[in-house]
Protein backbone atom coordinates (compact mmCIF):
# COMPACT_ATOMS: atom_id res chain seq x y z
CA UNK A 1 0.00 0.00 0.00
CA UNK A 2 1.10 3.51 -0.65
CA UNK A 3 -0.31 7.00 -0.95
CA UNK A 4 0.27 9.88 -3.30
CA UNK A 5 2.35 12.89 -2.21
CA UNK A 6 2.69 16.15 -4.12
CA UNK A 7 5.24 18.92 -4.33
CA UNK A 8 2.64 21.51 -5.25
CA UNK A 9 -1.05 22.28 -5.52
CA UNK A 10 -3.83 22.53 -2.96
CA UNK A 11 -7.53 21.91 -2.62
CA UNK A 12 -9.28 18.98 -4.24
CA UNK A 13 -7.44 15.82 -5.17
CA UNK A 14 -8.38 14.65 -8.67
CA UNK A 15 -7.28 11.27 -9.98
CA UNK A 16 -7.20 10.70 -13.73
CA UNK A 17 -6.90 7.25 -15.28
CA UNK A 18 -5.18 7.60 -18.65
CA UNK A 19 -2.64 10.02 -20.07
CA UNK A 20 -3.96 11.02 -23.49
CA UNK A 21 -5.44 14.27 -24.74
CA UNK A 22 -8.52 14.22 -22.52
CA UNK A 23 -6.44 13.33 -19.46
CA UNK A 24 -3.84 16.05 -19.95
CA UNK A 25 -6.36 18.73 -20.87
CA UNK A 26 -8.16 17.96 -17.62
CA UNK A 27 -4.96 17.74 -15.58
CA UNK A 28 -3.66 21.10 -16.80
CA UNK A 29 -7.00 22.84 -16.19
CA UNK A 30 -7.41 21.31 -12.73
CA UNK A 31 -3.84 22.10 -11.68
CA UNK A 32 -4.20 25.70 -12.83
CA UNK A 33 -7.28 25.98 -10.62
CA UNK A 34 -5.40 24.70 -7.57
CA UNK A 35 -6.24 21.01 -7.55
CA UNK A 36 -3.75 18.24 -6.83
CA UNK A 37 -3.78 15.83 -9.74
CA UNK A 38 -2.68 12.22 -10.02
CA UNK A 39 -2.43 10.76 -13.51
CA UNK A 40 -2.40 6.96 -13.58
CA UNK A 41 -1.02 5.27 -16.70
CA UNK A 42 -0.39 1.60 -17.39
CA UNK A 43 1.31 1.98 -20.78
CA UNK A 44 5.06 2.32 -21.24
CA UNK A 45 4.72 5.76 -22.81
CA UNK A 46 2.32 8.55 -21.98
CA UNK A 47 0.30 10.60 -24.44
CA UNK A 48 -2.40 8.19 -25.52
CA UNK A 49 -3.35 7.29 -29.08
CA UNK A 50 -3.19 10.62 -30.90
CA UNK A 51 0.45 11.51 -30.53
CA UNK A 52 1.81 7.96 -30.38
CA UNK A 53 -0.14 5.75 -32.76
CA UNK A 54 -2.92 7.91 -34.24
CA UNK A 55 -3.28 11.44 -35.51
CA UNK A 56 0.36 12.51 -35.54
CA UNK A 57 2.13 9.54 -37.16
CA UNK A 58 -0.73 8.92 -39.59
CA UNK A 59 -0.74 12.48 -40.91
CA UNK A 60 3.04 12.36 -41.40
CA UNK A 61 2.64 9.13 -43.39
CA UNK A 62 -0.27 10.50 -45.42
CA UNK A 63 1.60 13.65 -46.39
CA UNK A 64 4.76 11.78 -47.37
CA UNK A 65 2.77 9.26 -49.39
CA UNK A 66 0.85 12.01 -51.19
CA UNK A 67 4.09 13.77 -52.15
CA UNK A 68 5.36 10.47 -53.54
CA UNK A 69 2.12 10.06 -55.49
CA UNK A 70 2.31 13.55 -56.98
CA UNK A 71 5.69 12.79 -58.52
CA UNK A 72 4.06 10.33 -60.90
CA UNK A 73 0.51 11.74 -61.03
CA UNK A 74 -0.06 15.40 -61.84
CA UNK A 75 -1.37 17.34 -64.82
CA UNK A 76 1.15 20.18 -65.14
CA UNK A 77 2.83 20.59 -68.51
CA UNK A 78 6.61 20.92 -68.48
CA UNK A 79 7.04 19.14 -65.15
CA UNK A 80 8.33 15.63 -65.81
CA UNK A 81 6.58 12.68 -64.19
CA UNK A 82 8.76 10.14 -62.43
CA UNK A 83 8.48 7.04 -60.29
CA UNK A 84 9.49 7.89 -56.71
CA UNK A 85 12.02 5.79 -54.83
CA UNK A 86 10.48 4.87 -51.47
CA UNK A 87 12.67 4.26 -48.41
CA UNK A 88 10.22 3.22 -45.70
CA UNK A 89 12.99 2.89 -43.12
CA UNK A 90 13.82 6.57 -43.53
CA UNK A 91 10.15 7.57 -43.56
CA UNK A 92 9.40 5.70 -40.33
CA UNK A 93 12.54 7.03 -38.63
CA UNK A 94 11.61 10.65 -39.39
CA UNK A 95 7.99 10.01 -38.39
CA UNK A 96 8.88 8.49 -35.04
CA UNK A 97 11.42 11.22 -34.27
CA UNK A 98 8.64 13.78 -34.65
CA UNK A 99 6.28 11.65 -32.57
CA UNK A 100 8.83 11.53 -29.75
CA UNK A 101 9.49 15.27 -30.02
CA UNK A 102 5.79 16.13 -29.82
CA UNK A 103 5.19 13.65 -27.01
CA UNK A 104 7.89 15.36 -24.98
CA UNK A 105 6.72 18.89 -25.82
CA UNK A 106 3.01 18.31 -25.20
CA UNK A 107 3.03 15.66 -22.46
CA UNK A 108 6.32 14.79 -20.75
CA UNK A 109 7.41 18.42 -20.36
CA UNK A 110 4.05 19.26 -18.76
CA UNK A 111 4.77 16.77 -16.01
CA UNK A 112 8.26 18.18 -15.59
CA UNK A 113 7.05 21.77 -15.31
CA UNK A 114 3.81 21.37 -13.34
CA UNK A 115 4.38 20.37 -9.70
CA UNK A 116 0.64 19.99 -9.09
CA UNK A 117 0.50 17.00 -11.43
CA UNK A 118 2.04 13.66 -10.54
CA UNK A 119 2.31 10.53 -12.67
CA UNK A 120 1.78 7.09 -11.14
CA UNK A 121 2.60 4.03 -13.26
CA UNK A 122 0.28 1.08 -13.06
CA UNK A 123 -3.11 -0.40 -13.87
CA UNK A 124 -6.02 1.08 -11.95
CA UNK A 125 -9.31 -0.41 -10.86
CA UNK A 126 -11.97 0.79 -8.46
CA UNK A 127 -12.06 -0.31 -4.86
CA UNK A 128 -14.87 2.12 -4.08
CA UNK A 129 -16.32 5.23 -5.70
CA UNK A 130 -13.51 7.33 -4.20
CA UNK A 131 -10.67 4.83 -4.04
CA UNK A 132 -8.50 3.26 -6.73
CA UNK A 133 -6.19 0.28 -6.46
CA UNK A 134 -3.17 0.60 -8.74
CA UNK A 135 -1.23 -2.57 -9.58
CA UNK A 136 2.38 -1.74 -10.37
CA UNK A 137 5.22 -3.46 -12.21
CA UNK A 138 6.93 -4.61 -9.01
CA UNK A 139 3.73 -6.41 -7.92
CA UNK A 140 3.08 -3.71 -5.37
CA UNK A 141 -0.44 -2.35 -5.04
CA UNK A 142 -0.98 1.32 -4.33
CA UNK A 143 -4.21 2.71 -2.99
CA UNK A 144 -5.16 6.19 -4.18
CA UNK A 145 -8.09 8.06 -2.72
CA UNK A 146 -9.44 11.09 -4.57
CA UNK A 147 -12.26 13.59 -4.26
CA UNK A 148 -13.05 13.35 -7.97
CA UNK A 149 -12.02 10.76 -10.57
CA UNK A 150 -11.82 11.22 -14.34
CA UNK A 151 -11.84 8.17 -16.60
CA UNK A 152 -9.87 8.86 -19.78
CA UNK A 153 -8.70 5.37 -20.71
CA UNK A 154 -9.23 5.60 -24.47
CA UNK A 155 -9.97 2.67 -26.76
CA UNK A 156 -8.15 -0.18 -28.48
CA UNK A 157 -8.53 -1.57 -31.99
CA UNK A 158 -11.39 -4.04 -32.23
CA UNK A 159 -11.52 -7.15 -34.40
CA UNK A 160 -14.51 -8.35 -36.40
CA UNK A 161 -15.71 -11.88 -35.77
CA UNK A 162 -14.20 -13.56 -38.84
CA UNK A 163 -13.14 -17.19 -38.74
CA UNK A 164 -9.37 -17.61 -38.52
CA UNK A 165 -8.54 -13.90 -38.35
CA UNK A 166 -7.07 -13.90 -34.83
CA UNK A 167 -4.60 -16.63 -35.78
CA UNK A 168 -3.00 -14.59 -38.57
CA UNK A 169 -0.29 -11.86 -38.49
CA UNK A 170 -2.75 -9.09 -39.42
CA UNK A 171 -1.99 -5.42 -38.96
CA UNK A 172 -3.94 -2.89 -36.99
CA UNK A 173 -3.20 0.75 -37.71
CA UNK A 174 -0.46 0.64 -35.06
CA UNK A 175 1.61 -1.91 -37.00
CA UNK A 176 0.81 -0.36 -40.37
CA UNK A 177 2.14 3.05 -39.34
CA UNK A 178 5.59 1.70 -38.49
CA UNK A 179 5.82 -0.97 -41.22
CA UNK A 180 9.28 -0.80 -42.78
CA UNK A 181 8.24 -2.21 -46.15
CA UNK A 182 5.51 -1.36 -48.64
CA UNK A 183 3.28 -4.38 -49.31
CA UNK A 184 2.89 -5.70 -52.82
CA UNK A 185 -0.85 -6.14 -52.25
CA UNK A 186 -2.51 -4.74 -49.14
CA UNK A 187 -5.95 -6.05 -48.23
CA UNK A 188 -7.94 -3.68 -46.00
CA UNK A 189 -10.97 -4.69 -43.97
CA UNK A 190 -12.97 -1.59 -43.05
CA UNK A 191 -14.81 1.30 -44.65
CA UNK A 192 -14.30 4.13 -42.16
CA UNK A 193 -11.68 6.80 -41.55
CA UNK A 194 -8.61 4.81 -40.48
CA UNK A 195 -9.12 2.13 -43.12
CA UNK A 196 -9.52 4.63 -45.95
CA UNK A 197 -6.67 6.93 -44.98
CA UNK A 198 -4.17 4.11 -44.68
CA UNK A 199 -5.46 2.30 -47.76
CA UNK A 200 -4.84 5.36 -49.91
CA UNK A 201 -1.49 6.10 -48.26
CA UNK A 202 -0.10 2.66 -49.11
CA UNK A 203 -1.54 2.91 -52.60
CA UNK A 204 0.29 6.21 -53.01
CA UNK A 205 3.49 4.47 -51.89
CA UNK A 206 3.07 1.88 -54.65
CA UNK A 207 1.07 -0.99 -53.15
CA UNK A 208 -1.86 -2.61 -54.89
CA UNK A 209 -4.77 -2.11 -52.50
CA UNK A 210 -8.16 -3.81 -52.10
CA UNK A 211 -10.71 -2.46 -49.61
CA UNK A 212 -13.47 -4.69 -48.22
CA UNK A 213 -16.28 -2.61 -46.70
CA UNK A 214 -19.17 -4.11 -44.72
CA UNK A 215 -21.62 -1.75 -46.44
CA UNK A 216 -20.52 1.46 -48.18
CA UNK A 217 -17.58 3.74 -47.58
CA UNK A 218 -18.25 6.11 -44.67
CA UNK A 219 -21.74 4.65 -44.34
CA UNK A 220 -22.76 7.04 -41.55
CA UNK A 221 -22.28 10.08 -43.74
CA UNK A 222 -24.38 11.50 -46.57
CA UNK A 223 -24.31 8.85 -49.34
CA UNK A 224 -22.74 11.33 -51.76
CA UNK A 225 -19.54 11.19 -49.69
CA UNK A 226 -19.11 7.44 -50.00
CA UNK A 227 -20.04 7.51 -53.67
CA UNK A 228 -17.54 10.26 -54.34
CA UNK A 229 -14.74 8.46 -52.50
CA UNK A 230 -15.47 5.17 -54.24
CA UNK A 231 -15.22 6.87 -57.63
CA UNK A 232 -12.05 8.68 -56.57
CA UNK A 233 -10.37 5.50 -55.33
CA UNK A 234 -11.39 3.65 -58.49
CA UNK A 235 -9.70 6.38 -60.52
CA UNK A 236 -6.50 5.84 -58.54
CA UNK A 237 -6.54 2.07 -59.04
CA UNK A 238 -7.74 1.16 -55.54
CA UNK A 239 -10.23 -1.70 -55.71
CA UNK A 240 -13.27 -1.16 -53.49
CA UNK A 241 -15.54 -4.10 -52.67
CA UNK A 242 -18.75 -2.86 -51.09
CA UNK A 243 -21.09 -4.98 -48.96
CA UNK A 244 -18.27 -7.48 -48.53
CA UNK A 245 -17.20 -9.21 -45.31
CA UNK A 246 -14.74 -12.13 -45.49
CA UNK A 247 -16.17 -15.47 -44.42
CA UNK A 248 -12.73 -16.58 -43.28
CA UNK A 249 -9.10 -15.48 -43.16
CA UNK A 250 -5.98 -17.63 -43.16
CA UNK A 251 -2.27 -17.14 -43.67
CA UNK A 252 -0.13 -19.74 -45.40
CA UNK A 253 3.21 -18.37 -44.23
CA UNK A 254 3.59 -15.96 -47.13
CA UNK A 255 0.21 -14.56 -47.97
CA UNK A 256 -3.28 -13.95 -46.62
CA UNK A 257 -6.20 -15.77 -48.16
CA UNK A 258 -9.60 -14.17 -47.62
CA UNK A 259 -12.64 -16.19 -48.61
CA UNK A 260 -15.60 -14.09 -49.67
CA UNK A 261 -18.98 -14.82 -51.19
CA UNK A 262 -17.58 -14.08 -54.64
CA UNK A 263 -14.27 -15.95 -54.39
CA UNK A 264 -10.85 -15.73 -52.75
CA UNK A 265 -8.63 -12.67 -52.35
CA UNK A 266 -4.88 -12.93 -51.85
CA UNK A 267 -2.47 -10.36 -50.43
CA UNK A 268 0.86 -10.26 -48.61
CA UNK A 269 -0.47 -7.93 -45.88
CA UNK A 270 -3.85 -7.49 -44.20
CA UNK A 271 -4.92 -4.33 -42.37
CA UNK A 272 -7.92 -4.60 -40.08
CA UNK A 273 -9.43 -1.20 -39.27
CA UNK A 274 -12.98 -1.74 -38.08
CA UNK A 275 -13.26 0.63 -35.13
CA UNK A 276 -12.30 0.58 -31.48
CA UNK A 277 -13.33 -0.97 -28.20
CA UNK A 278 -13.36 1.27 -25.08
CA UNK A 279 -10.70 0.38 -22.51
CA UNK A 280 -13.15 -0.02 -19.65
CA UNK A 281 -13.47 -3.77 -18.98
CA UNK A 282 -10.80 -3.94 -16.26
CA UNK A 283 -11.88 -0.87 -14.28
CA UNK A 284 -14.57 -2.58 -12.18
CA UNK A 285 -17.26 -0.10 -13.21
CA UNK A 286 -20.18 -2.44 -12.58
CA UNK A 287 -19.25 -2.83 -8.93
CA UNK A 288 -19.52 0.89 -8.26
CA UNK A 289 -22.52 1.61 -10.50
CA UNK A 290 -20.92 3.46 -13.42
CA UNK A 291 -23.21 2.92 -16.39
CA UNK A 292 -21.83 1.72 -19.73
CA UNK A 293 -23.54 0.97 -23.04
CA UNK A 294 -23.55 -2.33 -24.93
CA UNK A 295 -20.05 -1.64 -26.34
CA UNK A 296 -18.54 -0.79 -22.96
CA UNK A 297 -18.50 2.98 -23.55
CA UNK A 298 -19.05 5.03 -20.41
CA UNK A 299 -22.34 6.85 -20.68
CA UNK A 300 -21.95 10.53 -19.84
CA UNK A 301 -24.00 13.70 -20.19
CA UNK A 302 -22.92 16.93 -21.85
CA UNK A 303 -21.10 17.91 -18.62
CA UNK A 304 -18.99 14.69 -18.76
CA UNK A 305 -20.73 13.34 -15.65
CA UNK A 306 -21.13 9.58 -15.32
CA UNK A 307 -23.94 7.89 -13.43
CA UNK A 308 -21.86 8.19 -10.22
CA UNK A 309 -21.69 11.67 -8.77
CA UNK A 310 -17.95 12.16 -8.31
CA UNK A 311 -16.85 10.19 -11.39
CA UNK A 312 -16.45 11.87 -14.77
CA UNK A 313 -15.26 10.56 -18.13
CA UNK A 314 -13.93 11.97 -21.39
CA UNK A 315 -12.44 10.79 -24.66
CA UNK A 316 -12.66 7.53 -26.59
CA UNK A 317 -13.78 5.47 -23.58
CA UNK A 318 -17.10 7.36 -23.54
CA UNK A 319 -20.21 7.61 -25.65
CA UNK A 320 -18.98 10.87 -27.21
CA UNK A 321 -17.67 11.12 -30.81
CA UNK A 322 -14.17 9.67 -31.11
CA UNK A 323 -12.11 12.72 -32.06
CA UNK A 324 -9.09 14.06 -30.23
CA UNK A 325 -10.34 17.66 -30.23
CA UNK A 326 -13.62 16.50 -28.68
CA UNK A 327 -11.63 14.57 -26.07
CA UNK A 328 -9.49 17.59 -25.19
CA UNK A 329 -12.49 19.92 -24.97
CA UNK A 330 -14.33 17.37 -22.85
CA UNK A 331 -11.33 16.94 -20.56
CA UNK A 332 -11.06 20.68 -19.95
CA UNK A 333 -14.77 21.00 -19.20
CA UNK A 334 -14.73 17.93 -16.99
CA UNK A 335 -11.98 19.50 -14.87
CA UNK A 336 -13.94 22.72 -14.56
CA UNK A 337 -17.07 20.84 -13.53
CA UNK A 338 -15.19 18.70 -11.02
CA UNK A 339 -14.21 21.95 -9.37
CA UNK A 340 -17.69 23.46 -9.25
CA UNK A 341 -18.31 25.00 -12.67
CA UNK A 342 -21.23 24.26 -14.97
CA UNK A 343 -19.53 23.78 -18.34
CA UNK A 344 -21.27 21.82 -21.10
CA UNK A 345 -19.83 20.67 -24.42
CA UNK A 346 -21.80 21.64 -27.53
CA UNK A 347 -21.36 19.16 -30.37
CA UNK A 348 -24.01 20.62 -32.67
CA UNK A 349 -21.40 22.18 -34.98
CA UNK A 350 -18.62 19.60 -34.64
CA UNK A 351 -16.47 19.46 -37.79
CA UNK A 352 -15.08 16.11 -38.98
CA UNK A 353 -12.22 15.59 -41.41
CA UNK A 354 -11.01 12.49 -43.24
CA UNK A 355 -7.46 13.06 -44.47
CA UNK A 356 -7.66 11.33 -47.80
CA UNK A 357 -6.55 13.24 -50.90
CA UNK A 358 -8.84 15.06 -51.58
CA UNK A 359 -10.11 15.35 -48.03
CA UNK A 360 -13.61 14.60 -46.80
CA UNK A 361 -15.03 17.12 -44.35
CA UNK A 362 -18.48 17.44 -42.81
CA UNK A 363 -20.25 19.50 -40.17
CA UNK A 364 -23.81 19.70 -38.93
CA UNK A 365 -26.65 17.73 -40.50
CA UNK A 366 -26.86 15.88 -43.76
CA UNK A 367 -30.05 16.26 -45.78
CA UNK A 368 -31.24 12.90 -44.52
CA UNK A 369 -30.51 13.74 -40.89
CA UNK A 370 -32.24 17.12 -41.15
CA UNK A 371 -35.37 15.60 -42.66
CA UNK A 372 -35.44 12.87 -40.00
CA UNK A 373 -35.60 15.66 -37.42
CA UNK A 374 -38.59 17.22 -39.13
CA UNK A 375 -36.71 20.10 -40.75
CA UNK A 376 -37.77 21.26 -44.19
CA UNK A 377 -34.47 21.79 -45.98
CA UNK A 378 -33.00 22.28 -49.42
CA UNK A 379 -29.48 21.71 -50.61
CA UNK A 380 -27.08 22.75 -53.34
CA UNK A 381 -24.07 20.78 -54.55
CA UNK A 382 -21.27 22.69 -56.24
CA UNK A 383 -18.91 20.59 -58.34
CA UNK A 384 -15.31 21.75 -57.98
CA UNK A 385 -15.02 22.44 -61.69
CA UNK A 386 -16.86 25.65 -60.74
CA UNK A 387 -14.23 26.72 -58.18
CA UNK A 388 -11.44 28.81 -59.75
CA UNK A 389 -8.75 27.56 -57.34
CA UNK A 390 -9.53 23.95 -58.23
CA UNK A 391 -9.32 24.83 -61.93
CA UNK A 392 -5.98 26.56 -61.43
CA UNK A 393 -4.70 23.53 -59.51
CA UNK A 394 -5.72 21.28 -62.42
CA UNK A 395 -7.63 19.02 -60.04
CA UNK A 396 -11.40 19.45 -59.95
CA UNK A 397 -12.27 16.17 -58.24
CA UNK A 398 -14.92 16.63 -55.59
CA UNK A 399 -17.76 18.90 -54.54
CA UNK A 400 -19.13 21.19 -51.81
CA UNK A 401 -22.67 20.62 -50.58
CA UNK A 402 -24.63 23.00 -48.35
CA UNK A 403 -27.87 22.12 -46.55
CA UNK A 404 -30.15 24.93 -45.36
CA UNK A 405 -33.61 25.40 -43.90
CA UNK A 406 -35.91 26.21 -46.79
CA UNK A 407 -37.86 29.03 -45.20
CA UNK A 408 -35.16 30.85 -43.20
CA UNK A 409 -32.11 30.00 -45.29
CA UNK A 410 -30.21 29.10 -42.09
CA UNK A 411 -27.32 26.76 -42.88
CA UNK A 412 -27.61 23.49 -40.97
CA UNK A 413 -25.03 21.27 -42.69
CA UNK A 414 -22.09 21.04 -45.03
CA UNK A 415 -20.50 18.02 -46.69
CA UNK A 416 -17.54 18.26 -49.01
CA UNK A 417 -14.88 16.32 -50.84
CA UNK A 418 -12.06 18.67 -51.76
CA UNK A 419 -8.38 19.38 -51.42
CA UNK A 420 -7.86 21.43 -48.25
CA UNK A 421 -11.31 20.31 -47.12
CA UNK A 422 -10.17 20.38 -43.51
CA UNK A 423 -9.32 24.06 -43.85
CA UNK A 424 -12.63 24.84 -45.59
CA UNK A 425 -14.94 23.15 -43.12
CA UNK A 426 -14.26 25.41 -40.14
CA UNK A 427 -15.85 28.36 -41.93
CA UNK A 428 -18.96 26.23 -42.44
CA UNK A 429 -18.85 25.20 -38.77
CA UNK A 430 -18.84 28.84 -37.70
CA UNK A 431 -21.71 29.57 -40.08
CA UNK A 432 -23.78 26.81 -38.46
CA UNK A 433 -22.74 27.72 -34.93
CA UNK A 434 -23.84 31.35 -35.33
CA UNK A 435 -26.99 30.83 -37.40
CA UNK A 436 -25.70 32.32 -40.65
CA UNK A 437 -27.97 32.03 -43.68
CA UNK A 438 -27.00 31.16 -47.23
CA UNK A 439 -27.57 34.80 -48.20
CA UNK A 440 -25.32 36.00 -45.34
CA UNK A 441 -22.59 33.64 -46.50
CA UNK A 442 -23.01 34.61 -50.14
CA UNK A 443 -22.52 38.29 -49.19
CA UNK A 444 -19.22 37.73 -47.34
CA UNK A 445 -15.86 38.63 -48.84
CA UNK A 446 -13.72 35.59 -49.62
CA UNK A 447 -10.17 35.86 -51.01
CA UNK A 448 -10.02 34.91 -54.67
CA UNK A 449 -8.39 31.71 -55.78
CA UNK A 450 -8.84 29.93 -52.50
CA UNK A 451 -10.64 26.66 -52.00
CA UNK A 452 -12.77 28.14 -49.22
CA UNK A 453 -14.25 30.53 -51.78
CA UNK A 454 -16.20 27.47 -52.89
CA UNK A 455 -18.42 27.92 -49.80
CA UNK A 456 -19.44 31.36 -51.03
CA UNK A 457 -20.11 30.04 -54.52
CA UNK A 458 -22.19 27.18 -53.13
CA UNK A 459 -24.19 29.67 -51.04
CA UNK A 460 -24.78 31.88 -54.07
CA UNK A 461 -26.34 28.98 -55.98
CA UNK A 462 -29.32 29.01 -53.62
CA UNK A 463 -30.43 32.22 -55.36
CA UNK A 464 -28.56 32.21 -58.66
CA UNK A 465 -27.76 29.86 -61.50
CA UNK A 466 -24.13 28.85 -61.82
CA UNK A 467 -23.98 30.50 -65.26
CA UNK A 468 -24.83 33.84 -63.60
CA UNK A 469 -21.84 33.80 -61.23
CA UNK A 470 -18.84 35.96 -62.02
CA UNK A 471 -15.30 34.59 -61.88
CA UNK A 472 -14.62 36.25 -58.55
CA UNK A 473 -17.88 35.23 -56.86
CA UNK A 474 -18.86 38.82 -56.15
TAVENPE-V237237 format. One record per residue. PSI is psi in degrees with one decimal (none if undefined). Layout:
psi->PSI
psi->PSI
This chain:
psi->146.5
psi->170.8
psi->165.9
psi->131.1
psi->151.1
psi->151.5
psi->-2.1
psi->170.6
psi->159.7
psi->172.2
psi->-142.5
psi->149.5
psi->120.8
psi->124.6
psi->136.8
psi->122.6
psi->116.3
psi->158.5
psi->28.3
psi->-157.1
psi->-44.4
psi->-43.5
psi->-48.0
psi->-34.8
psi->-42.1
psi->-43.3
psi->-45.0
psi->-47.1
psi->-45.1
psi->-42.4
psi->-39.6
psi->-26.0
psi->6.9
psi->3.6
psi->156.6
psi->130.3
psi->132.1
psi->119.9
psi->130.0
psi->123.2
psi->130.1
psi->-24.7
psi->161.0
psi->-37.8
psi->153.0
psi->170.3
psi->-14.0
psi->-163.0
psi->-47.0
psi->-55.4
psi->-29.1
psi->-48.5
psi->14.6
psi->-109.6
psi->-51.9
psi->-57.7
psi->-33.6
psi->-38.3
psi->-29.5
psi->-46.7
psi->-47.0
psi->-41.5
psi->-44.7
psi->-41.7
psi->-38.0
psi->-38.8
psi->-40.1
psi->-42.7
psi->-43.1
psi->-30.2
psi->-31.5
psi->1.3
psi->85.3
psi->169.7
psi->17.6
psi->121.9
psi->143.2
psi->-3.2
psi->109.2
psi->139.4
psi->146.3
psi->160.7
psi->117.6
psi->149.9
psi->119.2
psi->124.0
psi->92.8
psi->-32.4
psi->-48.8
psi->-39.5
psi->-46.5
psi->-39.3
psi->-47.4
psi->-42.9
psi->-48.8
psi->-29.1
psi->-41.7
psi->-38.5
psi->-47.6
psi->-38.5
psi->-43.7
psi->-35.8
psi->-40.9
psi->-44.8
psi->-38.9
psi->-11.7
psi->-64.9
psi->-40.5
psi->-27.2
psi->-42.6
psi->-40.2
psi->-31.9
psi->-2.3
psi->97.5
psi->-19.5
psi->-5.3
psi->129.8
psi->141.2
psi->130.6
psi->127.7
psi->134.3
psi->175.5
psi->123.6
psi->146.7
psi->159.1
psi->134.9
psi->-39.5
psi->-178.9
psi->-19.0
psi->-0.4
psi->133.6
psi->143.0
psi->125.4
psi->114.2
psi->126.8
psi->169.7
psi->-30.1
psi->18.2
psi->6.2
psi->156.7
psi->122.3
psi->136.1
psi->127.2
psi->121.1
psi->136.1
psi->154.6
psi->-38.3
psi->148.8
psi->131.3
psi->127.4
psi->117.5
psi->56.0
psi->-3.3
psi->-159.1
psi->162.4
psi->155.4
psi->134.9
psi->156.6
psi->135.1
psi->157.0
psi->84.7
psi->128.9
psi->128.4
psi->-13.8
psi->-45.1
psi->-18.0
psi->8.4
psi->160.5
psi->54.6
psi->160.8
psi->144.5
psi->-178.5
psi->-31.2
psi->-47.7
psi->-37.9
psi->-38.7
psi->-25.4
psi->12.4
psi->131.9
psi->8.7
psi->148.0
psi->125.1
psi->154.6
psi->-44.8
psi->111.3
psi->122.7
psi->134.4
psi->122.2
psi->115.5
psi->149.4
psi->17.9
psi->-166.6
psi->-55.0
psi->-44.1
psi->-44.6
psi->-39.5
psi->-48.7
psi->-33.9
psi->-48.2
psi->-36.6
psi->-47.6
psi->-30.5
psi->-43.0
psi->-25.5
psi->-4.0
psi->0.1
psi->146.5
psi->137.2
psi->134.8
psi->126.7
psi->132.3
psi->111.5
psi->136.1
psi->-39.1
psi->-101.4
psi->171.7
psi->134.6
psi->57.2
psi->-17.4
psi->-6.2
psi->172.8
psi->132.7
psi->-25.9
psi->-26.5
psi->-52.9
psi->-40.0
psi->-42.3
psi->-41.9
psi->-40.2
psi->-43.8
psi->-41.4
psi->-47.4
psi->-40.4
psi->-40.3
psi->-24.1
psi->1.4
psi->9.6
psi->125.2
psi->126.3
psi->119.6
psi->107.8
psi->157.5
psi->43.5
psi->119.4
psi->127.2
psi->141.5
psi->-30.3
psi->160.0
psi->134.7
psi->163.6
psi->126.5
psi->14.5
psi->-21.7
psi->-33.1
psi->160.1
psi->140.9
psi->114.8
psi->123.4
psi->123.5
psi->174.7
psi->-17.2
psi->17.5
psi->-172.2
psi->148.5
psi->140.0
psi->141.6
psi->156.6
psi->-14.9
psi->149.8
psi->122.1
psi->126.1
psi->115.6
psi->79.7
psi->31.8
psi->-173.7
psi->159.0
psi->126.1
psi->139.8
psi->72.4
psi->-11.3
psi->-32.9
psi->4.0
psi->-18.1
psi->37.7
psi->-35.6
psi->-38.5
psi->-25.2
psi->2.3
psi->18.4
psi->122.4
psi->135.9
psi->161.6
psi->-171.4
psi->-19.4
psi->-5.0
psi->2.7
psi->138.0
psi->125.8
psi->123.0
psi->163.1
psi->-171.6
psi->0.2
psi->9.3
psi->21.9
psi->134.2
psi->-172.0
psi->-4.8
psi->131.2
psi->-45.1
psi->5.8
psi->125.8
psi->166.3
psi->152.3
psi->153.4
psi->-158.9
psi->-10.4
psi->-0.2
psi->-179.0
psi->2.5
psi->162.3
psi->143.9
psi->73.9
psi->142.3
psi->-34.5
psi->-28.8
psi->-42.8
psi->-45.6
psi->-43.9
psi->-40.0
psi->-39.2
psi->-44.3
psi->-46.4
psi->-35.6
psi->-43.9
psi->-43.6
psi->-42.7
psi->-33.5
psi->-20.8
psi->18.8
psi->-3.5
psi->-179.6
psi->63.0
psi->120.7
psi->160.2
psi->129.8
psi->112.6
psi->14.2
psi->-23.6
psi->52.1
psi->112.7
psi->147.0
psi->141.5
psi->133.7
psi->123.1
psi->45.3
psi->178.6
psi->110.1
psi->166.5
psi->150.7
psi->135.1
psi->138.9
psi->156.6
psi->147.3
psi->-146.8
psi->142.2
psi->169.8
psi->-44.7
psi->-42.3
psi->-41.4
psi->-44.5
psi->-34.1
psi->-21.0
psi->4.6
psi->9.1
psi->140.7
psi->110.9
psi->164.9
psi->160.4
psi->160.7
psi->137.4
psi->120.9
psi->114.3
psi->145.5
psi->-11.4
psi->-9.6
psi->5.9
psi->116.3
psi->-37.5
psi->-40.0
psi->-39.6
psi->-44.8
psi->-27.4
psi->-4.0
psi->33.8
psi->99.1
psi->22.3
psi->128.8
psi->-171.2
psi->166.8
psi->126.1
psi->130.4
psi->140.0
psi->129.9
psi->151.1
psi->134.8
psi->-43.1
psi->-47.6
psi->-24.6
psi->2.6
psi->129.4
psi->129.6
psi->-10.7
psi->156.6
psi->132.1
psi->134.8
psi->154.7
psi->108.0
psi->149.7
psi->139.9
psi->23.8
psi->-34.0
psi->-27.5
psi->-32.0
psi->-39.9
psi->-25.1
psi->-32.4
psi->-39.8
psi->-37.4
psi->-42.0
psi->-37.8
psi->-43.3
psi->-44.1
psi->-36.1
psi->18.6
psi->29.1
psi->141.9
psi->167.3
psi->-36.5
psi->-40.1
psi->-46.4
psi->-39.5
psi->-26.0
psi->-8.4
psi->155.4
psi->125.5
psi->136.5
psi->140.1
psi->147.5
psi->47.5
psi->153.7
psi->-32.8
psi->-18.8
psi->-22.8
psi->-29.0
psi->-43.1
psi->-44.8
psi->-43.2
psi->-40.1
psi->-38.3
psi->-28.3
psi->-7.9
psi->-24.8
psi->-13.2
psi->155.6
psi->149.7
psi->-36.7
psi->-16.9
psi->-6.2
psi->138.5
psi->170.2
psi->-27.7
psi->14.8
psi->41.5
psi->none
